[in-house]
Amino acid sequence: MFFRARKSRPINLALQGGGAHGAFTWGVLDALLEDGRVDFEGISGTSAGAMNAVVLAHGLLQGGREGARQALARFWEAVAHSAPLISAGADVESGGLSPSARVMLYWIQQLSPQQFNPLDINPLRDIVSTQIDFERLRASPLQLFIAATNANSGQLRLFRTAELSVASVLASACLPTLHHAIEIDGEPYWDGAFAANPAVFPLLYDCSSADILLVLLSPPVQGTTPHSPEEIRRRSQDLAFQSTFLREMRSIARAHEFAERSLLPLGRLERRLMRANLHLIAMGELTQRLATESKLTTSLPFLEMLRDQGRACTHDWLAAHHQDIGRRSTVNIGELF
């Protein structure tokens, strides 16, 4: 079962994490909801993608498409007001922090979360617990798949709709350099991006809709080689967060090629791969003009700029490819990944 509007087409969403860059995904979702020509069956999300996924699902339950748009706006406005000291004076176009904020961030990163935040203060906890009714969310007809990483084993943990809670959503967005590990059932969890950013396989295995829309915040090709210590540190983190997703996409591409060449009867998985249609909306060139620290920049003007970029990209994608939903893929993952 999934949320369906008249004459609309069902899709699944794979929402990547990326800190404040998740406001771009806010714009993507806002434009899809406003357009009204697609439905949502399954959503896989990691970190900021997980936040967007649960807020979207909660908003749909509360007030349909318009309720979901309002819920996403409330969430990101609350995020913008959660860290005023860090984001004060941030550049609207690049997300670059002020010199004093960069100094503050530098010293924070020299300490463990237990040292600089012994009381485990997490503004996201207050926002999520206040804005989302998890008891109601667990009965949502949407199939949600929220990724977290076991901090001891590195294994992926997927929290499905019926398992969702404040803790599971915070676990998906738990950066170990900034937050205490989130303990669930006696196990510590970190950001889901270490294990899946996002996980695509549950959308293939567990959802009936043939179409999967990937919303990516990090480009497959990162651009110029970093040289400064800060650039190298950021690139190392980006590569760590991208590696599992890239491997999964390459595996899907190879499996699809194998199924196409096979002369033998196809099994269930091969048939599912053959009928899957993949689509892509990505930040693309926008990432090249953003500051390295912009994923931590939560000033409202910057978040709204990202939202507007996401809306514009989605309008372009719908104009070019809406008629392809249910018919064919609009991105060649074998070439892209």
Salt bridges, closest charged atoms under 4 A:
ASP30 OD1 - ARG69 NE 2.79
ASP30 OD2 - ARG311 NH1 2.47
GLU34 OE2 - ARG69 NH2 3.66
GLU34 OE1 - ARG311 NH2 2.88
GLU34 OE1 - HIS315 NE2 3.78
ASP35 OD2 - ARG37 NE 2.77
ASP39 OD2 - ARG4 NE 3.45
ASP39 OD1 - ARG65 NH2 3.26
GLU66 OE1 - ARG69 NH1 3.54
GLU93 OE1 - ARG289 NH1 3.31
ASP120 OD2 - ARG125 NH2 3.28
GLU163 OE2 - ARG157 NH2 3.68
ASP206 OD2 - ARG160 NH1 2.69
ASP211 OD2 - HIS279 NE2 2.63
GLU230 OE2 - ARG233 NH2 3.34
GLU230 OE2 - ARG234 NE 2.95
ASP238 OD1 - LYS295 NZ 2.74
GLU260 OE2 - HIS256 ND1 3.92
GLU293 OE2 - ARG102 NH1 3.68
ASP308 OD1 - ARG307 NH2 2.99
ASP324 OD2 - HIS321 ND1 3.18
ASP324 OD1 - ARG328 NE 3.02
